[in-house]
């Protein structure tokens, strides 16, 4: 039996993954519900600013 040991992700990597997931969901939801898509997009933009701050500090 194989065990996959996953390396702990950094906070930056976690935020990047969350940002990508939100943008994809916002895109897919845009056709059905523009308001919910806009909310997801706003949340993704907040995360993007956090990512930029973290990259600037590094």
MMTF fields as JSON, N, C-alpha, C and O atoms, coordinates in Angstrom:
{
  "mmtfVersion": "1.0.0",
  "mmtfProducer": "UNKNOWN",
  "numBonds": 231,
  "numAtoms": 232,
  "numGroups": 58,
  "numChains": 1,
  "numModels": 1,
  "chainsPerModel": [1],
  "groupsPerChain": [58],
  "chainIdList": ["A"],
  "bondAtomList": [4, 2, 8, 6, 12, 10, 16, 14, 20, 18, 24, 22, 28, 26, 32, 30, 36, 34, 40, 38, 44, 42, 48, 46, 52, 50, 56, 54, 60, 58, 64, 62, 68, 66, 72, 70, 76, 74, 80, 78, 84, 82, 88, 86, 92, 90, 96, 94, 100, 98, 104, 102, 108, 106, 112, 110, 116, 114, 120, 118, 124, 122, 128, 126, 132, 130, 136, 134, 140, 138, 144, 142, 148, 146, 152, 150, 156, 154, 160, 158, 164, 162, 168, 166, 172, 170, 176, 174, 180, 178, 184, 182, 188, 186, 192, 190, 196, 194, 200, 198, 204, 202, 208, 206, 212, 210, 216, 214, 220, 218, 224, 222, 228, 226],
  "bondOrderList": [1, 1, 1, 1, 1, 1, 1, 1, 1, 1, 1, 1, 1, 1, 1, 1, 1, 1, 1, 1, 1, 1, 1, 1, 1, 1, 1, 1, 1, 1, 1, 1, 1, 1, 1, 1, 1, 1, 1, 1, 1, 1, 1, 1, 1, 1, 1, 1, 1, 1, 1, 1, 1, 1, 1, 1, 1],
  "groupList": [{"groupName": "UNK", "atomNameList": ["N", "CA", "C", "O"], "elementList": ["N", "C", "C", "O"], "formalChargeList": [0, 0, 0, 0], "bondAtomList": [1, 0, 2, 1, 3, 2], "bondOrderList": [1, 1, 2], "singleLetterCode": "X", "chemCompType": "L-PEPTIDE LINKING"}],
  "groupTypeList": [0, 0, 0, 0, 0, 0, 0, 0, 0, 0, 0, 0, 0, 0, 0, 0, 0, 0, 0, 0, 0, 0, 0, 0, 0, 0, 0, 0, 0, 0, 0, 0, 0, 0, 0, 0, 0, 0, 0, 0, 0, 0, 0, 0, 0, 0, 0, 0, 0, 0, 0, 0, 0, 0, 0, 0, 0, 0],
  "groupIdList": [1, 2, 3, 4, 5, 6, 7, 8, 9, 10, 11, 12, 13, 14, 15, 16, 17, 18, 19, 20, 21, 22, 23, 24, 25, 26, 27, 28, 29, 30, 31, 32, 33, 34, 35, 36, 37, 38, 39, 40, 41, 42, 43, 44, 45, 46, 47, 48, 49, 50, 51, 52, 53, 54, 55, 56, 57, 58],
  "secStructList": [7, 7, 7, 7, 7, 7, 7, 7, 7, 7, 2, 2, 2, 2, 2, 2, 2, 2, 2, 2, 2, 2, 2, 2, 2, 2, 2, 2, 2, 6, 6, 6, 7, 2, 2, 2, 2, 2, 2, 2, 2, 2, 2, 2, 2, 2, 2, 2, 2, 2, 2, 2, 2, 2, 2, 2, 2, 7],
  "xCoordList": [0.845, 0.0, 0.887, 1.883, 0.509, 1.29, 0.679, -0.539, 1.545, 1.113, 1.681, 2.88, 0.823, 1.264, 1.41, 0.447, 2.617, 2.881, 2.828, 3.637, 1.885, 1.769, 2.536, 2.453, 3.263, 4.013, 3.03, 2.084, 3.251, 2.39, 2.506, 3.6, 1.361, 1.35, 1.534, 1.086, 2.191, 2.373, 1.06, 0.142, 0.983, -0.219, -0.443, -1.582, 0.637, 0.528, -0.07, -0.945, 0.385, -0.149, -1.618, -2.397, -1.998, -3.399, -4.273, -5.358, -3.796, -4.555, -4.659, -5.71, -3.58, -3.603, -4.606, -5.331, -4.644, -5.588, -7.025, -7.908, -7.251, -8.592, -9.025, -10.181, -8.081, -8.373, -8.79, -9.79, -8.033, -8.356, -9.722, -10.493, -10.013, -11.302, -12.455, -13.486, -12.278, -13.332, -13.555, -14.695, -12.469, -12.593, -13.302, -14.161, -12.946, -13.605, -15.093, -15.935, -15.404, -16.808, -17.58, -18.72, -16.961, -17.615, -17.876, -18.941, -16.924, -17.085, -18.226, -19.069, -18.24, -19.275, -20.662, -21.665, -20.721, -21.989, -22.521, -23.703, -21.663, -22.033, -23.221, -24.04, -23.317, -24.409, -25.749, -26.774, -25.724, -26.967, -27.381, -28.552, -26.413, -26.74, -25.632, -24.604, -25.853, -24.847, -24.507, -23.345, -25.487, -25.254, -24.324, -23.391, -24.58, -23.72, -22.32, -21.323, -22.261, -20.965, -20.176, -18.974, -20.852, -20.188, -19.68, -18.602, -20.446, -20.008, -18.759, -17.831, -18.737, -17.563, -16.35, -15.225, -16.611, -15.528, -14.956, -13.745, -15.816, -15.362, -14.496, -13.448, -14.934, -14.16, -12.804, -11.783, -12.808, -11.561, -10.619, -9.407, -11.158, -10.319, -9.689, -8.546, -10.416, -9.851, -8.689, -7.662, -8.866, -7.806, -6.606, -5.46, -6.87, -5.784, -4.946, -3.723, -5.586, -4.819, -3.955, -2.826, -4.489, -3.694, -2.495, -1.394, -2.713, -1.626, -0.539, 0.647, -0.941, 0.031, 0.817, 2.021, 0.141, 0.834, 1.868, 2.988, 1.484, 2.396, 3.586, 4.713, 3.347, 4.44, 5.375, 6.583, 4.831, 5.641, 6.558, 7.7, 6.034, 6.839, 7.959, 9.007, 7.742, 8.738, 9.939, 10.853],
  "yCoordList": [-1.178, 0.0, 1.238, 1.311, 2.191, 3.415, 4.511, 4.677, 5.237, 6.399, 7.641, 7.733, 8.563, 9.811, 10.842, 11.209, 11.287, 12.314, 13.655, 13.957, 14.424, 15.736, 16.764, 16.804, 17.569, 18.637, 19.704, 20.038, 20.233, 21.304, 22.502, 22.912, 23.049, 24.198, 25.474, 25.578, 26.42, 27.703, 28.474, 28.127, 29.513, 30.345, 30.978, 31.118, 31.357, 31.948, 30.955, 31.318, 29.719, 28.699, 28.425, 28.212, 28.429, 28.209, 29.332, 29.082, 30.582, 31.714, 31.669, 31.98, 31.284, 31.196, 30.149, 30.369, 29.033, 27.977, 28.435, 28.185, 29.105, 29.607, 30.662, 30.691, 31.527, 32.547, 31.899, 32.292, 30.92, 30.23, 29.571, 29.632, 28.948, 28.266, 29.275, 29.014, 30.429, 31.441, 32.032, 32.248, 32.291, 32.859, 31.875, 32.273, 30.607, 29.598, 29.501, 29.435, 29.494, 29.416, 30.65, 30.543, 31.817, 33.052, 33.019, 33.437, 32.53, 32.44, 31.494, 31.819, 30.329, 29.343, 29.805, 29.449, 30.58, 31.037, 32.275, 32.597, 32.964, 34.225, 34.062, 34.972, 32.931, 32.718, 32.587, 33.077, 31.923, 31.629, 32.74, 33.115, 33.26, 34.227, 35.274, 35.053, 36.397, 37.453, 38.021, 38.327, 38.166, 38.759, 37.887, 38.393, 36.59, 35.684, 35.644, 35.567, 35.697, 35.721, 36.961, 36.885, 38.092, 39.335, 39.256, 39.765, 38.626, 38.473, 37.608, 37.927, 36.516, 35.649, 36.384, 36.22, 37.195, 37.946, 38.988, 39.203, 39.623, 40.585, 39.889, 40.405, 38.731, 37.971, 37.565, 37.619, 37.162, 36.781, 37.98, 37.828, 39.154, 40.353, 40.692, 41.148, 40.477, 40.697, 39.737, 40.123, 38.501, 37.509, 37.865, 37.675, 38.381, 38.792, 39.904, 39.907, 40.84, 41.903, 41.325, 41.768, 40.333, 39.668, 38.943, 38.985, 38.283, 37.58, 38.565, 38.296, 39.699, 40.711, 41.251, 41.484, 41.452, 41.917, 40.9, 41.259, 39.628, 38.572, 38.445, 38.231, 38.575, 38.493, 39.682, 39.549, 40.831, 42.043, 41.921, 42.382, 41.289, 41.112, 40.107, 40.21, 39.145, 38.077, 38.52, 37.729],
  "zCoordList": [0.0, 0.0, 0.0, 0.72, -0.809, -0.914, -0.062, 0.005, 0.573, 1.342, 0.672, 0.409, 0.412, -0.199, 0.905, 1.578, 1.067, 2.063, 1.361, 0.483, 1.759, 1.123, 1.942, 3.17, 1.244, 1.869, 2.338, 1.625, 3.524, 4.009, 3.087, 2.699, 2.749, 1.867, 2.676, 3.818, 2.071, 2.728, 2.691, 1.948, 3.494, 3.497, 2.133, 1.686, 1.477, 0.15, -0.837, -1.624, -0.807, -1.713, -1.435, -2.363, -0.167, 0.198, -0.341, -0.866, -0.211, -0.722, -2.244, -2.804, -2.91, -4.367, -4.84, -5.81, -4.163, -4.532, -4.292, -5.113, -3.169, -2.854, -3.878, -4.302, -4.269, -5.273, -6.592, -7.192, -7.034, -8.293, -8.234, -9.192, -7.118, -6.965, -7.013, -7.634, -6.355, -6.351, -7.738, -8.15, -8.455, -9.796, -10.73, -11.517, -10.643, -11.481, -11.15, -12.045, -9.859, -9.464, -9.914, -10.368, -9.79, -10.222, -11.718, -12.174, -12.475, -13.926, -14.296, -15.131, -13.67, -13.967, -13.522, -14.142, -12.474, -11.93, -12.657, -12.543, -13.396, -14.038, -14.99, -15.118, -15.644, -16.598, -15.879, -16.353, -14.736, -14.024, -13.058, -12.998, -12.306, -11.251, -11.158, -10.516, -11.798, -11.882, -10.501, -10.235, -9.634, -8.314, -7.464, -6.84, -7.445, -6.677, -7.28, -6.562, -8.593, -9.27, -8.865, -8.612, -8.804, -8.396, -6.961, -6.655, -6.088, -4.695, -4.603, -3.86, -5.355, -5.361, -5.929, -5.459, -6.95, -7.575, -6.595, -6.557, -5.819, -4.807, -3.758, -3.368, -3.31, -2.326, -2.906, -2.221, -4.164, -4.823, -4.931, -4.779, -5.189, -5.271, -3.923, -3.871, -2.846, -1.512, -1.256, -0.698, -1.664, -1.495, -2.363, -1.955, -3.56, -4.447, -3.82, -3.957, -3.139, -2.474, -1.359, -1.151, -0.642, 0.396, -0.213, 0.336, -1.344, -2.029, -2.429, -2.242, -2.978, -3.399, -2.211, -2.317, -1.079, 0.132, 0.588, 0.95, 0.566, 1.016, 0.068, 0.516, -1.233, -2.189, -2.058, -2.253, -1.732, -1.574, -0.357, -0.373, 0.701, 1.924, 1.737, 2.375, 0.873, 0.69, -0.101, -0.331]
}
